[in-house]
Amino acid sequence: FYSLLAQSTALVNEPPFKTVLGYGLLRDETGREMHKSWGNAIEFDEAAERMGVDVMRWLYMSARPDDNILFGWHAADEARRRLLILWNVYAFFVTYARLAGWTPDRSAAVAVAGRSPMDRWILSRAAGLAAEAGDRLADVDALGATRAIETFVDDLSTWYVRLSRKRFSRNDDARDRDAAFATLHAALVAVARVAAPIMPFMTDEIFSNLVGEQDSTAPDSVHLTRWPTADLADLRDEALEAAMATARRAVELGRALRGSAGVKVRQPLARMWLALPGGELLERDALLALVRDEMNVKDVELIGDESELVARRVKPLLPRIGKRLGAAIPAVMAAARSGEVVFLPDGSVALAGVTLAPDEVEILATPLPGMAVAHDEGLVVVIDTELTDALRAEGDARELQRAIQDLRKDAELALDDRIELWLDGLPASVGPYLEGAAADVLADSIVAGPPPAGTATSAVVLDGSTVRVGLRRAGSR
């Protein structure tokens, strides 16, 4: 800093910078000081070459300024892993946009107001990111900005893209497909503009390909664009963001219930019940359909509360009612044990003709057989864990589809390659679901029998028996 100050003063008689963001100390990954004699020192040129300068910048910017930076190859790998999430979403977009022949000049084909709640939600999140990261950087809070960017990228990858994958391929609705491409394009351009001050090179590569090479009137670099807050402001819909957060929390609770009940996510369930905070949900039908598909249940039903789906038992709190009730205590306790309880609208209960206030009893709720229940700040999720033979067969069909998709990857097939498929030992119960599975894995034909020589093969256990799966690219005899 002294040399910069001295040179700037001597040469132009001005300070070289307005603000300096400094950190504690630079240490190695174990917290030790770096010394060449200890063998733990890393030269800048070596780090820039091996890590990449964007990774180095992210490693610094995502550190707490008042802490020492633990610098090293493992820390760089972790930073690179986080940045690769964005790059993988970008690669996904480019791959499918090329397959579909989509170009940015079709972005206006579907107005934002006419797009799905999922599209409008991620665009609202992009607008919120621009505002939040802008405020953080203006306050010299690089850590806050990087956290906001990482949260958005995680939402983009694990929620928007993952739940919208089929809209980008095998989508017969051209209007919906165009809306999905336009939305993901806009979200990627927005995050590239927001993250550009922190990782200048990767964001410029993304922007140049998505915008610069498609529009001759666009700026040559992302670093020549203005901060995107004004461009995105009209897209903000905080009510929709809150509704989506409720839907996501319902899915999280539902998955936790599946895990505790030992039911795989790929195993369909008959139904799910939801009690919502406040009783309402913006874009209710669309978001409930999203929850239904993500939870892999046949039906989602809204309820006022879970009272009809659980067995409730009342435990009177003796320290609070002893003095007040005196001789009536034995009768009250007997009524509680026998279940002779009247639940009153205000939360109180009546036992043996005596009314107890809500703070004088503890309500113990036990799920009915075949039910699992979870609560979180007014949100109640109940799932039916009973499995019929038909549900088990459909779950086996989804396991088979997963095995075929994994085998496609192992065989290094292209995303749009058609295949010929062999299934040896397939249970009869899975047969009714083969047509749908064939469409999803791009199978032109399905043969019941052992795979011929020269095909890629694997095995999967369905309905207690092992099924051999074989496939090859269609027409590659």
N, C-alpha and C positions, 0 to 999 in steps of 0.2 A: 504494500500500500504506500510506503514511503517513496519508493522509486516512481510509482505512478504520479504521486502528488508532486514530487520534485520536477519531473519531466514536464507535466502539464503546466505547472506554474512558470517554469523557465521558457517553454516554447510558446504558449498562447495566453499565459497569465489568467487561466481559468481552472477551477477544480475539475479533476478528471471524472468525477461521478457525483451524483446527488445523494445516493444512499448506498451503504455497504451492508450486505447480508453476510454476517460472519458466523462461524460455528465454534464449538469448543476446540477440540484437538482432533487431528487425524491419527488414528491408531490402527493396528492390524486387527484382524477379525477376532482375536482373543482378548483385545483390549490393551495389548502391550505397545509401547512406543516402537516406531519403525527405525531400525538401524541396519546399515549395510553389513556391519560385522555380525549381526544376529541372523542375517539371511531372510529377514521378513520385510525388507524395504521393497517397494514397487515403484519403478520409475514411471513418470507420467507418460512418456512415449510408448512404453510397453503396455501400460494400462489402456491407453487410447486405442492401440492396435488390437489388443486381444478382447477388450470389453466392448469397444465401440463408444463413441463420444456421447450418443444419446443415452446409452445405459449409464455411463458415468454421471451425466447431468441428472438423470432421474434418481440415481442413488444418492446424490447430494441433496437434491430438492425435496426428496421424500424423507429426509432425516430431520430430527428436532434440532433447531439451531442451538439450543442450550445444552445439548449433549455432545459427547465426542462421536465422531463418525468412525465406525468400525469398517475399515476398507479392505476389500480382498476379493478373491475370485468367487468364493461362494456367495458373498453378498451381491456381487455383480450378476451371478446366475439367477438369483432370486429376483432382482430388478428386471432382468431380461425376460424371465418367465411372465412377469406382470405385463410387460410391454407387448409380448407375443400374443396376448389375448386380443388386443386391438388389431394387430397385424393379421391374425387368423380370421377375424371378422371381415377385414378388408379383403383378404384373399378369397373368402367365401363369396362375398359380393361380386368380385371380379369374375370368378369362375362361372357362377350361375348367370350373371348378366351377359357374358359372352355366349354361353350355351343358348340363352333365350333371345339373343340379338337385341337386348334392351340398351337404349342410349339415353343420356340425360335430357335430350330434347323432348322426351315423352313424359317428363316429370309433371307437366301441367295437365296431362290427360285426365287425371282424377284430382279434383280440388281437395285440399286437406280436410275441409269440413265434411266431405263425402266419404272419407276413409274410415277404416275400422277403428274401434276404440283402442286397439293395440297400437296402431299406427299413430294416432293422435297422442297417445300416452308417451311414446318414446320421443316424439317431437317436442312435447311439453317438457320432458326431462332434459332434452338438449337445451331448450330455452332456459330452464332453471340452472343447468350447468354453467352456461355462459355468464349468467348473472352472479352466481355464487363464486366461481373461479375468478371472475373479474374483480369482485370485491376483495377476495383473499389476496390476489396479487397486488392490488392497489394498496393494501395494508402490509405489503412485504411479508405475506404469510404463504411462502411457497409450499410448506407442508400441507396447509389447508387446501390449496389448489390441487396438489397431486392427489390428495385423498378424494376430493370431489370428482376428479377425472377418473380415478380407478373405480369408484362406485358406479359412475355412469357406464363405463366400459363393461363392468360386470353385469349391470342391468341389460345392456345391449346384447351381450353374448349369451348369458345364461337364461334370460327371460325372453327378450324380443326375438332374437334369431332362432333360438332353440324351439320356441313355440310357433314360429312362422315358417319353418324350413319347407314344408310342403307347398307353401304359397309361391316359392321361387322355382319349384320344379313340379312336374306332373300336375299343373294347375290348369284346368280347362276354362277358368274364368279369367280372360285376358285383362279385364279391368282391374280385378283384385290383384293379379300378378304385377301389373304396372304400378299400382298403388304401393305394393310392398317394396318393389325396387326403388321407386322414387323416395319412399320414406327412409330406407336404409342408406341410400345415397346421401340424402340430406343430413342424416345423423352422423355419418362418417365425415362429411365435409365440416360439420359443426365442431366435432371433437378434434379434428385436425387443426382448425383455426384456434380453438381454445388451448390446446396443448403445445402449439407451435413455439411459444417463448421458452418452454422447458425442454422439449426434444425437437430441435429445429429440423433435423435431417429426415427422419421417418415421416413426420407430418408433411414436409414439403413433397416427399415422394408420393404420398397418398393424395394430396391436393393436386399436384401436377397431373397425375393420371386421371383422377375423377373429374377435374374441372379444367385445368389448363389445356390438356390435349383434346378436350371435347368442345371448348368454346374459345374461339380466337379472340374474343373481346375481353376475356377474363384476365386478371393479373397474372404475370408470369410466375409468381411465387406466392405461397401462403403468407409469407412475411410482408407482402405488399397489400394485404387485405386489412380492413378495419376490424376491430373487435366485434364479434357477431351479435352482441346483445340486442341492438336495434333491429337487426334482420329477423331475429327469432321471437321478439317480444309478443307478437300476436298469437304465437303458438302455445303460450303458457295456459294451462288448465289445471290449477291446483286441486280442484274438486275431483277431477278424473284421476290425478295422481294419488289422492287419498283413497279413492275407491279401489284402484289397482293394488295399493298397499294392503288393503283389507283382503282382497282376493288372494294375494300372494301369502299373506299370513295364514289364511284358511288352508292353503295347500301345504304350507310348512307343518301346521298342526296335524293335518290329515296324514302326511307322510310319517310323522312321528308315531301316530297311532298305528299305521301299517307296520312300522318297524317293531313296535312293542308287541303287536299281535303275530309277528312272524309272517306277514303277507307281503310278497314281492310287489314292486310297483307295476310290473308287467302283468300281474294277475288281476283281471277285471273283478270288480265288486258290484253288487246289485244296486246299492243306494248310499247316499250320504245326506245328512241333515245339517243345516246351518242356521244358527241364530245370530243375527247381525247386530252390531252396536247401533242403537238408534232405530233398528228395524228396517232401514232402507239402504240401497246400494245404487249409486249412479251407474247408468248403462247396465242395469241389472241382468237382463237376458244374456247379453254378450259375455259379461264377466262370469256369470254362473255357468255358461257353456264352456268357458275357458277352464274354470275350476273342475268341471265334470271331466273334460278331456285330460287335464293334467293329473287328476287323481285317479283316472281310469275307472270311473264308476258309470253305471248305466243311467243314473238319475240323481239329481241334486234337488232337495226339497227344503224350502225355507220354513222355519218354525219360530214360534214366539220365544220358547225356551225349551230346555231338554227335559222338562218335568215328566212328560209322558214316555220318555225313552230310558229313564233310570228308575231304580227302586230307591226311594228316599226313606231314611231312618232318622228319627229325632233323638238327640241325646240332651236331656235337660241338664243345665249347668248348676249343680247343687250349691256351690258357694254363693251363687247369685239369687237362688230362689228359696234356700233353706229357711231363713228367718221369716220371709214373707208368707210362705205357704204352711209351714209348721206341720200339723197333723195330716194335711192333704198330700204330703210328699209320697207316701207309699202308693196311693192310687194313681198319682201322676206318673211315677216310675213304671208301674205295672202297665199303664196304657201305652207308654213309650215302647216298652219291650214287646207288647202284643201288636203294635202297629196301628192302634186305634187312634189315629191322628187326623185332625182337620186342619188343613193349611189355609190360612186366611189371606186375602188379597194384599194386606199391608205388610206381609212377611212374618206376622206372628202365627202361632199355632195354638190349637185347643186340645188339651189332654184331660180326660176325666172331668169335663166341665170347667176346667181352669184354663184361662188364656195366658200364654207366656209370650213375652215380647221377643223380638228378633235377637236381642243381645242376651237373652236368658236361655237360649238353646243353641245347639250346634246341629246343622243339617248335614247328614252324611249321605252322599249320593253314590250309589253303586250301579254301574251299567247293567242293563238287563242282559241275559245270556245272548251271545252273538253280537253284542254292541261294544263299541269303544268310544270314550268321550274325552274331549280336551277343551280347556277354557283359556282365554287370554283377553283381559280387559274388555269384557262384554261380548267377545266373539266366542261362540260355542260351536264346536265341530263334533259330529257324531257319525261314525261309519258302521255299516253292517258288515261284519267279518265272516258271516256264514257263506260257505261256498257250495254251490250246487254242481252237479256233474257237468252241466252246460258251461258254467263259468270256468271250471277247471279245464275243460277242453279248449275254450277260447284262450286261456292263459298259456296252455301248451302251444297253441298256434302262434302266439306272440313270441314265445321262446324259440320256436322254429324259425320265425322270421328274423329274429336277432342273430341266430346262428348262421343263417344264409348271408345276411349283410356282413357279418364278420368274415365269412369265407370269401365274399367278393373282395373285401379289402386285402385279405391275405393273397388272393390271386392277382392283385394289382390291376383290377379292372377299372376302366374309366367310369365316371358317374353315370353316363348315358349308355353304357354297353348293355345290350340285351343278352340274356343267358339261356342255356338249356339246363334243366334241373333234374336230378335223380334223387329219390327218397326211398331208402330201403328200411323196412321195419316200421313204417308210419302207423300209429294207432288209428283205428277206424274213427274214433271220436273226433280226430282233428280234421278229417276229410272235408266237412262242410265249410271250413274256413280257408281252404287252400286257394280258392279263386282270389280272395282279397289279398292273401299273402303274395301270390304270384304277381299281382299288379304292382305291389309295393317294391318287390325285389327285381322287377323288369324281366320276369321269366316268360319266354315265348312258349315253352313246353315243360311239362312235368311228367316224368316217367317213374312208375312205381317199380323199384327193383334196384339191384346193386349198380353203383356207378361204373362205367366202363374205364378201362385203362386210359391214363393220360388226363383225367379230370382232377380238379382240386377237390379234396375230400376233407370232411370233419365229422364229428359225432356229437349228438346232443341227446340227453335223457328226457323223454316225454312219457308221462303216464306210467312211470316205473320201468320203461323199456328203452333200449338204446336205438336211436335212429341214425343211420349213416346218410350223410348229405354229400352229394357230388354236383359240381357245376362246371361249365365251360362257356366261353363266349359263343353266342349263337353264330352258326355258320363257320366255325373254326375246326371243322372235322379234319 
